[in-house]
Amino acid sequence: MYKYTIYVTYKGKVYQTNVLADKNQPEDEVYRIAKEQVEKQWAN
């Protein structure tokens, strides 16, 4: 598992989030996970 630090733009602001993912996981999948994390955080 690798730790990726991803910057996601959400509602006009940039957020930093960390994603733990397998090193063979496609880049677009890692970004999708990061975006979901940010959306879940702001939904609460």
JOZI-V235564 format. One record per backbone hydrogen bond with DSSP energy under -0.5 kcal/mol. CO is the residue of the C=O (numbers start at 0). NH is the residue of the N-H. If there is no record, write none. Layout:
co: (CO CO)
nh: (NH NH)
This chain:
co: (1 1 3 3 5 5 7 7 9 12 12 14 16 18 18 20 21 25 26 27 28 29 30 31 32 33 34 35 36 37 38 39)
nh: (3 20 5 18 7 16 9 14 12 9 14 7 5 3 20 1 24 29 30 31 32 33 34 35 36 37 38 39 40 41 42 43)
